[in-house]
Amino acid sequence: MAEDRKLFRFGIFEADTASGELRKSGMRLKLQEQPFQVLLLFLERPGELVTRDELRQRLWPADTFVDFDHSLNTIVNKLREALGDSAASPRFIETLAKRGYRFLARVEVVSNGKAVEVVPQIAPPAPGKANGSLLTQLEDLPSARPGYVRILILLIQFLYLSFYITALARLSAIEDLLERSFGHPDWVVAILVVTAVIGIPLRLYLLAAVSFDVKGLAQRFLRLFPAVFPLDELWALVPLLLVPQIGIGLALAATAALIYLPFSQRTLLMMREPG
């Protein structure tokens, strides 16, 4: 690789070994040296297993002391971020659990102006298989500053927490309101209490996980989403209890916004950690 200049092409990307640049549609992308070296190793052997030990030997001399697992995961995540790829629905870099990685896309190699070599493509998993085609997929997400995404996620958690705590603190007033409106509110009050008790620790967990940048949170939340979604949709109906105070129009508008909020939260968590 050091003796011959090679240009690797895959999709709309190019990796130039001479300049050490990764380009997307001709535009240079910011990519550090170690992620670029990992990319070159993948491009040299598309469709093959590249073990974690091979990557360690490529990146660090034998006498280098480093937290290998954490450092390698960080490097691969940076590479995925540059490529707009994801671990859950890979187009380029597939994770083979406890073994290593495999590069999925077709690669064209141009070496010193010679003929282009085409490596057969390994078909990636069908997009949308895990989460359903109607919902936002990882490959559809735009890039955004992590700080902005984190702030929005935290604001959503504070919003839900304020709902739960206010409802529990004013439970008697809510019970009186329901009694006047519906006559027998015991079962409604019981649902509010149970779901608030479940929701408070969930929101505190998400607050702590996002604040301390816990890795893998997006994947965990996607597994929890089918259970969390009914809880959030139930609390989206809370503004309807305030119709006598705020009017039916404002109550319906607030309910519509809250119905959408779980999907926004899901998308933001995926944007926070796309790899």
C-alpha positions as CSV (number, residue, x, y, z in Angstrom):
1,M,0.0,0.0,0.0
2,A,2.8,2.4,0.8
3,E,4.7,1.6,-2.5
4,D,1.7,2.0,-4.9
5,R,-0.9,4.7,-5.0
6,K,-4.3,3.2,-4.9
7,L,-7.7,4.7,-5.2
8,F,-10.6,2.7,-3.7
9,R,-14.1,3.5,-4.8
10,F,-17.2,2.3,-3.1
11,G,-20.6,3.9,-3.7
12,I,-20.2,7.7,-3.7
13,F,-16.9,7.5,-1.7
14,E,-13.3,7.4,-2.6
15,A,-10.3,6.6,-0.4
16,D,-6.9,7.8,-1.7
17,T,-3.9,6.0,-0.1
18,A,-1.5,8.6,-1.4
19,S,-3.1,11.7,0.2
20,G,-4.8,9.8,3.0
21,E,-8.1,11.3,2.2
22,L,-11.7,10.0,2.2
23,R,-13.9,11.8,-0.3
24,K,-17.7,11.8,-0.7
25,S,-18.9,12.9,-4.2
26,G,-15.5,14.5,-4.6
27,M,-15.7,16.5,-1.3
28,R,-13.1,15.7,1.3
29,L,-14.4,14.4,4.6
30,K,-12.7,14.9,7.9
31,L,-11.4,11.5,9.1
32,Q,-8.6,10.9,11.5
33,E,-5.6,8.6,10.7
34,Q,-6.6,5.6,12.7
35,P,-10.2,5.3,11.3
36,F,-8.7,5.8,7.8
37,Q,-6.2,2.9,8.3
38,V,-9.1,0.7,9.5
39,L,-11.0,1.7,6.3
40,L,-8.1,0.8,4.1
41,L,-7.8,-2.7,5.7
42,F,-11.5,-3.2,5.1
43,L,-11.2,-2.0,1.5
44,E,-8.3,-4.3,0.9
45,R,-10.4,-7.3,1.9
46,P,-14.1,-6.6,1.1
47,G,-16.4,-9.5,1.9
48,E,-13.9,-11.1,4.3
49,L,-13.7,-11.3,8.0
50,V,-11.2,-8.7,9.5
51,T,-10.6,-9.9,13.0
52,R,-10.2,-7.5,16.0
53,D,-6.7,-8.9,16.5
54,E,-5.7,-7.9,13.0
55,L,-7.0,-4.4,13.6
56,R,-5.1,-4.2,16.8
57,Q,-1.8,-5.2,15.0
58,R,-2.6,-2.6,12.3
59,L,-3.2,0.2,14.7
60,W,-0.9,-0.3,17.7
61,P,2.6,-1.7,18.1
62,A,2.9,-4.8,20.3
63,D,4.3,-2.8,23.2
64,T,1.6,-0.1,23.2
65,F,-0.6,0.0,26.3
66,V,-4.2,0.9,25.3
67,D,-7.7,0.1,26.3
68,F,-8.1,-1.9,23.0
69,D,-11.8,-2.7,23.1
70,H,-12.9,0.8,23.9
71,S,-10.5,2.4,21.5
72,L,-11.3,0.1,18.6
73,N,-15.1,0.6,19.1
74,T,-14.5,4.4,19.1
75,I,-12.5,4.2,15.9
76,V,-15.1,2.1,14.1
77,N,-17.9,4.3,15.3
78,K,-16.0,7.4,13.9
79,L,-15.6,5.6,10.6
80,R,-19.3,4.7,10.5
81,E,-20.2,8.2,11.3
82,A,-18.1,9.5,8.3
83,L,-19.7,7.0,6.0
84,G,-23.3,7.6,7.3
85,D,-23.4,3.9,8.3
86,S,-24.8,2.1,11.3
87,A,-24.2,-1.1,13.2
88,A,-27.9,-2.0,13.4
89,S,-28.5,-1.7,9.6
90,P,-25.1,-1.7,7.9
91,R,-24.5,-0.8,4.3
92,F,-20.7,-0.8,4.6
93,I,-19.4,-2.2,7.8
94,E,-21.0,-5.3,9.3
95,T,-20.1,-6.3,12.9
96,L,-19.5,-10.0,13.4
97,A,-20.0,-10.5,17.1
98,K,-16.8,-11.3,19.1
99,R,-14.9,-11.9,15.9
100,G,-14.5,-8.7,14.0
101,Y,-15.9,-6.9,11.0
102,R,-16.7,-7.4,7.3
103,F,-16.9,-4.8,4.5
104,L,-20.1,-5.3,2.6
105,A,-20.1,-2.9,-0.4
106,R,-18.6,-3.4,-3.9
107,V,-15.1,-1.9,-4.2
108,E,-13.3,-0.7,-7.3
109,V,-9.5,-0.4,-7.1
110,V,-7.5,1.8,-9.3
111,S,-3.8,1.2,-9.0
112,N,-1.3,3.5,-10.8
113,G,-3.8,4.1,-13.6
114,K,-4.2,0.4,-14.4
115,A,-7.4,-1.5,-14.9
116,V,-10.1,-1.3,-12.4
117,E,-10.7,-4.4,-10.3
118,V,-14.3,-5.0,-9.2
119,V,-14.9,-7.0,-6.1
120,P,-18.4,-8.7,-5.9
121,Q,-20.7,-7.1,-3.5
122,I,-21.9,-8.8,-0.3
123,A,-25.6,-8.1,0.1
124,P,-26.3,-6.2,3.3
125,P,-29.3,-6.9,5.5
126,A,-32.6,-5.6,4.0
127,P,-33.1,-2.0,5.4
128,G,-36.1,-1.6,7.7
129,K,-36.2,-5.3,8.7
130,A,-35.6,-4.7,12.4
131,N,-37.8,-1.7,13.1
132,G,-40.5,-1.6,10.4
133,S,-40.6,0.3,7.2
134,L,-43.0,3.0,8.5
135,L,-40.6,4.3,11.1
136,T,-37.4,6.2,10.7
137,Q,-34.4,4.0,9.8
138,L,-30.8,4.6,10.8
139,E,-29.6,5.1,7.2
140,D,-32.3,7.9,6.8
141,L,-31.0,10.1,9.6
142,P,-29.4,13.4,8.9
143,S,-26.2,14.5,10.5
144,A,-26.6,16.9,13.5
145,R,-24.4,18.3,16.2
146,P,-24.3,15.8,19.2
147,G,-24.8,18.7,21.7
148,Y,-28.1,19.8,20.0
149,V,-29.4,16.2,20.0
150,R,-28.5,15.7,23.6
151,I,-30.3,18.9,24.7
152,L,-33.5,17.9,22.9
153,I,-33.4,14.4,24.4
154,L,-33.0,15.8,27.9
155,L,-35.8,18.3,27.4
156,I,-38.1,15.5,26.4
157,Q,-37.2,13.6,29.6
158,F,-37.8,16.7,31.8
159,L,-41.2,17.2,30.1
160,Y,-42.4,13.7,30.9
161,L,-41.0,13.9,34.4
162,S,-42.9,17.1,35.0
163,F,-46.1,15.3,33.9
164,Y,-45.6,12.4,36.2
165,I,-44.6,14.4,39.3
166,T,-47.3,17.0,38.8
167,A,-49.9,14.4,38.4
168,L,-48.9,12.6,41.6
169,A,-48.6,15.8,43.5
170,R,-52.1,17.0,42.4
171,L,-53.7,13.6,42.5
172,S,-56.6,14.8,44.7
173,A,-57.4,17.6,42.3
174,I,-57.2,15.3,39.3
175,E,-59.5,12.8,41.1
176,D,-62.0,15.6,41.8
177,L,-61.9,16.8,38.2
178,L,-62.5,13.2,36.9
179,E,-65.3,12.8,39.4
180,R,-67.1,15.9,38.1
181,S,-66.5,15.0,34.5
182,F,-66.9,11.2,34.4
183,G,-68.5,10.1,37.6
184,H,-66.3,7.1,38.6
185,P,-62.6,7.9,38.1
186,D,-61.1,5.2,40.3
187,W,-59.7,3.1,37.4
188,V,-58.4,6.2,35.6
189,V,-56.6,7.3,38.7
190,A,-55.1,3.9,39.2
191,I,-53.8,3.9,35.7
192,L,-52.2,7.3,36.2
193,V,-50.5,6.3,39.4
194,V,-49.2,3.0,38.0
195,T,-47.9,4.5,34.7
196,A,-46.3,7.5,36.5
197,V,-44.5,5.1,38.9
198,I,-43.2,3.2,35.9
199,G,-42.4,6.3,34.0
200,I,-40.3,8.1,36.6
201,P,-37.5,5.6,36.9
202,L,-37.5,5.2,33.1
203,R,-37.0,8.9,32.6
204,L,-34.4,9.2,35.3
205,Y,-32.5,6.4,33.6
206,L,-32.6,8.1,30.2
207,L,-31.5,11.4,31.8
208,A,-28.5,9.8,33.4
209,A,-27.6,7.7,30.3
210,V,-27.7,10.6,28.0
211,S,-25.9,13.0,30.4
212,F,-23.1,10.5,30.9
213,D,-23.0,9.5,27.2
214,V,-23.7,5.8,27.8
215,K,-22.8,3.8,24.7
216,G,-25.3,1.5,23.1
217,L,-28.3,3.4,24.5
218,A,-30.0,3.7,21.2
219,Q,-30.0,0.0,20.6
220,R,-31.3,-0.6,24.1
221,F,-34.1,1.9,23.6
222,L,-35.1,0.4,20.3
223,R,-35.7,-2.9,22.1
224,L,-37.7,-1.1,24.8
225,F,-39.7,1.1,22.4
226,P,-42.6,-1.3,21.8
227,A,-43.2,-1.3,25.6
228,V,-42.5,2.4,26.2
229,F,-44.7,3.5,23.2
230,P,-48.1,2.6,24.8
231,L,-47.1,4.3,28.0
232,D,-46.2,7.6,26.2
233,E,-49.3,7.5,24.1
234,L,-51.5,7.1,27.2
235,W,-49.9,10.2,28.7
236,A,-50.5,12.0,25.4
237,L,-54.2,12.1,26.4
238,V,-53.6,14.0,29.6
239,P,-54.3,17.5,28.0
240,L,-57.9,16.2,27.4
241,L,-58.4,16.3,31.1
242,L,-57.8,20.0,31.0
243,V,-60.5,20.8,28.5
244,P,-62.5,22.9,31.0
245,Q,-59.5,25.1,31.7
246,I,-57.8,25.4,28.3
247,G,-60.6,24.6,25.8
248,I,-61.0,21.7,23.4
249,G,-58.9,23.3,20.6
250,L,-55.7,23.7,22.6
251,A,-56.2,20.4,24.3
252,L,-56.4,18.6,21.0
253,A,-53.4,20.4,19.7
254,A,-51.3,19.5,22.8
255,T,-52.5,15.9,22.5
256,A,-51.5,15.7,18.8
257,A,-48.0,17.0,19.7
258,L,-47.6,14.5,22.5
259,I,-48.7,11.6,20.3
260,Y,-45.8,12.5,18.0
261,L,-43.3,13.0,20.8
262,P,-42.4,9.2,21.3
263,F,-41.4,9.0,17.6
264,S,-39.3,12.2,18.0
265,Q,-37.6,10.7,21.0
266,R,-36.8,7.5,19.2
267,T,-35.3,9.4,16.2
268,L,-33.2,11.6,18.4
269,L,-31.7,8.7,20.3
270,M,-30.8,7.0,17.0
271,M,-29.2,10.3,15.8
272,R,-27.2,10.5,19.1
273,E,-25.5,7.2,18.4
274,P,-26.0,6.1,14.8
275,G,-23.2,3.5,15.0
